[in-house]
Amino acid sequence: MKIGTKAFGEIEIPEDYIIHIKEGLIGFEDIKEYVLLDAGKESPFKWLQSLKEPDLAFVAIPPTAFRLDYKLAVEERDLVAIGIEDPKEVTVLAICVIPHDDPSKMTANLQAPVIINSEKKIGKQVISTNQRHILRHYIIEEMETSFKKEAKEGGGQ
């Protein structure tokens, strides 16, 4: 099927790529169908592209791409709502905000991640139960801290 996208213009996608987000995303509750597109081969970023509105797309990133210690912390009912039995089976994405004036200050929202059952193509935006997961995590800063910590711990073994 052909879809219009914000980043890539019109593209062809298989219908089984469509992700159904029954409740929509916060602020976009009426938009229920999305597709997840890679931002680039080597990039951890993704585009969560609306099928209904070609100009509506969210830059998103798996939290583990910038926080190696990230652990999903949500209510069990949220996992059940998308058919997940084991939290390891879920794809987790944090929606990003990239300031036009300084992209190095981009942030990711770990307070309200999007979780996706990759097999069933069902998603849900949820509220994290971890109080350390805040609205604005500075991706570059946290990535540097996380990888420095990993190198230090790995070097001491």
C-alpha positions in Angstrom: 0.0 0.0 0.0 1.2 3.5 -0.7 1.4 6.1 2.1 2.4 9.7 2.3 5.2 10.4 4.9 6.7 13.5 6.4 10.3 12.4 5.9 10.3 10.2 2.8 7.4 11.5 0.6 5.2 8.8 -0.8 6.4 5.2 -0.1 5.2 1.7 -0.5 4.7 -0.4 2.7 3.3 -3.9 3.3 0.0 -3.8 5.1 1.4 -6.0 7.8 3.6 -3.0 8.9 0.6 -1.1 10.2 0.6 -0.6 13.9 -2.8 -0.1 15.6 -2.8 2.2 18.6 -6.4 1.8 19.7 -6.3 4.8 22.1 -4.1 6.9 19.9 -1.2 9.0 21.3 -1.5 11.7 23.9 -2.9 14.7 22.1 -3.6 12.7 19.0 -6.3 10.3 20.3 -8.1 10.2 16.9 -5.1 9.0 15.0 -5.0 5.2 15.4 -2.8 3.7 12.7 0.9 4.2 12.3 3.9 2.7 10.7 7.4 2.5 12.1 10.1 3.6 9.7 13.9 3.6 10.1 15.5 7.0 10.1 18.6 5.5 8.5 20.6 2.3 8.4 23.0 3.3 11.2 20.6 5.5 13.2 18.8 4.4 16.4 16.0 6.8 15.5 12.7 5.8 14.0 9.8 7.6 12.5 6.4 6.8 14.0 4.4 7.9 11.0 0.6 8.4 10.9 -1.2 6.7 8.1 -4.1 9.2 8.3 -2.0 12.4 8.3 1.1 12.4 6.1 2.5 15.5 8.0 2.1 13.8 11.4 5.2 11.8 12.3 7.1 11.5 15.6 10.8 11.0 15.9 11.3 8.1 18.4 14.2 6.2 19.9 14.5 2.9 21.8 15.4 4.1 25.4 18.2 1.5 25.5 20.0 3.4 22.6 20.9 6.2 25.1 20.3 4.6 28.5 21.9 1.2 28.7 20.4 0.7 32.2 16.8 1.3 30.9 14.1 -1.1 32.2 10.5 -0.9 31.2 8.3 0.0 34.2 4.6 0.0 33.4 1.4 -1.5 34.8 0.9 -5.1 33.9 -2.6 -4.2 32.5 -0.8 -2.0 29.9 1.2 -5.0 28.7 -2.0 -7.2 28.7 -3.8 -4.6 26.7 -1.5 -5.2 23.7 -1.2 -8.9 24.2 2.3 -9.0 25.8 2.9 -11.9 28.3 6.6 -11.2 28.8 8.0 -7.6 29.0 11.0 -8.8 26.9 8.7 -9.3 23.9 7.7 -5.6 23.7 9.3 -2.8 21.5 9.6 0.3 23.5 10.0 3.8 22.0 10.4 7.2 23.5 9.1 10.1 21.6 11.7 12.8 20.9 11.6 16.5 20.8 14.4 18.1 18.6 14.8 21.8 19.1 15.4 23.6 15.7 17.9 26.0 17.3 20.1 23.3 18.9 19.5 19.7 17.9 22.1 18.6 20.4 19.6 19.4 23.1 17.1 16.8 21.9 15.1 15.1 24.5 13.2 11.8 24.8 10.0 11.3 26.9 10.5 8.2 29.1 7.5 9.2 31.2 5.1 8.2 28.5 6.7 5.6 26.3 5.0 3.9 23.4 5.0 0.1 23.7 4.4 -2.1 20.7 3.6 -5.8 20.4 5.8 -6.4 17.3 4.1 -9.7 16.5 0.5 -8.5 16.7 1.2 -4.9 15.6 -0.7 -3.4 18.5 0.6 -0.4 20.4 -0.2 1.8 23.4 1.2 4.9 24.9 1.7 4.3 28.6 2.8 6.1 31.8 6.0 4.8 33.4 5.8 3.7 37.0 9.5 4.6 37.5 9.7 8.1 39.0 13.2 8.5 37.4 11.6 8.4 34.0 10.8 12.0 33.3 9.4 14.0 30.4 12.7 15.3 29.1 15.7 13.1 29.1 18.6 14.8 27.3 19.6 12.0 24.8 23.2 13.1 24.0 24.1 13.8 27.6 22.6 10.5 28.9 24.1 8.6 26.0 27.6 9.9 26.9 27.1 9.2 30.6 25.7 5.7 30.0 28.5 4.6 27.7 31.2 6.1 29.9 29.7 4.2 32.9 29.6 1.0 30.8 33.2 1.4 29.6 34.3 2.0 33.2 32.5 -1.0 34.6 33.6 -3.2 31.7 37.2 -2.1 32.0 37.3 -3.1 35.7 36.4 -6.7 35.1 
